[in-house]
Amino acid sequence: MRIYDDKTTGILKSNDQFVLTSFETCDGVTFKASYIVASDLNCTGKVTALFDLIVFGNVEAVELDVKGKFICTGKCVISGTLSAQYDIWVDYIHAKSIECRDRIVAQEIDADVVNADGDIVVGKCLAVMKLAHSGNNIVCGETAYGSGKVEANNVITGEPIDLDEGVDAVVNPYTYNSLMDATPILAANNASLTNVTPDFVANGDWAGYLDWLIKNSEVESVKDQFMSWKKILSTVYELTITGMTDCRDLSLLIWTVGIASSDYFSEWSRVQEILMTIDKHFASVVKVDRANVFCSLESYSELIQALDVLERYGDAIDMTVYGVVFEILLSNFGLKPKFLIKRLNEKGC
C-alpha cells in the first residue's frame, strides 16, 4: 500500500495541491491530500483519495473512491466501483458501477449501474447494462444503449434511444425526448429540425438558429447551454464589426472554438469565419507580448471544459495561442506551468 500526503518528500506543492509528475504501478494507493497526477495512474488494487483527485492521463484500478472531486482528462477503467463525493469529470468511463453524490460529465460512459444525485451529461453515448439513475437530468449527445433502463426527471438524447426495450426502458413517470425524433411546436408552424435548419444555414443566421434551439429545448440545462452559446457568439461577432483591439480574454476564443467545432455549427461557414477572425486577432496579440492576454475562467467545471476543448479542437487555433492558453489554464488550476510542462516533457508526456 502506497500513501501520499502533505508530508511526502520530493513532491511539487502548488497552493493547496500536490503534484506527482509520474506514478509507478502499485497494488493500492491512498492520497491523503488534494493531488494532481500528471501521468497515467495504474493500480492493481484500490485507489482512495480523501480530497480532490485530478489525473492528466488515464486511470486503471480495481476500485476508485474519491471523497472530493474526481477529474480525469483520459480514460478511466475501473473493474469494480467508481465513487465520488462531488463532481466526476472524465473523458471516458468504463466501470461496473458508478456512484456520485453530485453530477457526472463524460464523453462516454459504459457501466452496469450509474447513480448520480445531479445531472448525468454524456457528450456521446451512455451504455448501461442495468440502471442509470439521475436525481436531475440525463443528457446524451448521441444516444443511450444496452440492456438496462434509465431514470431521471428528463432523459434527452441527440439520436433515438437504442436501449433493448426502446423507450419503455425509460422508467415512468420520467419523460424522454430525442432531438432527432422530436417535432418541436413553433410559433408559426409545426416543423421538424431537418425542415427548419437548412434556411438558417443558407442564410448564415446562427443567432436565429440558436433562438430556435432555445425556444424548443425542454431541458433547462440544454437551453442554458444554447443561451450561453448565443451570448458568446454575439459578443465575438460584435467585436469583429467594432474592432478587437481591446479584446484580451482568451476564454472567448476557447468557447468559440468549442461552438464552431460542435455538430451544430461545424459546417457553418459564417461561424467558421468568426472563429478565424478572433484566432488571428489573438495570434497577433501574443506575438507582440504574451502578457497582454488573460483567461477569465476559475471554476473547476469551466477549466475542465476548456481543457477538453483544447484537447479535441486545439488544431483549429494558432499553435502559439494554444500554448499560451494551456499555460494560463494550468496557472488557474494553481499550478506552476513552466515547471510542470518541463517535467512533463522530461517524462515524454
C-alpha angles and dihedrals in degrees: 000000000000123000130199120187141148090287098052109124125230093030124128113238121205115180106305095341133083124216129215111195091195138013126208118212113262140168095248140354138191124197109204094184136036105290138188115202110201095196141038115307112216120176129168090206138025127329115207125186119185092194136013118332122198121182123191093199141024127321126211123174144132092245135002123199119178122181092195134026120327118209125175125172093197139038121316115203115181120173092201131018129340111198133174133177093213136016124343114208113178137149096222129001128195114175141138090238137000123204121185130169090201132025133318121217120182142141092231135006127193115178145129093232131016119184123177130165089208134037124318106213117183121182093204127359136355113204112193127175099185118002140342111195129183127182087214126012139340113210123180122185089209117008149299119247142170139074095296138087134246131215131183140125086270131008115197129174132183090224130030112290112263103196115137091251093044116214088345086074088070101093114234139273087030120099130237131200132176119203088214096049098039122101101200119215107239127193093248103033147337105271133164124236091253092052094050106040100060091068091051092049095046091051094041087235099157092156092055091046092052091047088053092049092047093050093050101041111108096187113077095214091055091046090050090053093054091046089052091049091052092050092050096046091045091053094048094043090052089052091053087059103038096035136269099231094118097037108117105147109108092194087079089059093046094052092042089055090051093048095044091048095048122105088252096062110013091106096043109108092194093057091045089054090054090052093049091051096053092042092054089048094055092042089059093044097052091043088065098039130345090205089069093079137063138177119230096210121118112147120089092239093054093044093051092046089051092050089049091052090050093049094049104034105018091118088069093069137058110283094228090052089047090056093049092049091049093051092048092050091052089050090051088054086060094254131131099242101195093050094044094046090050091052092046091051090050088055092047094246 
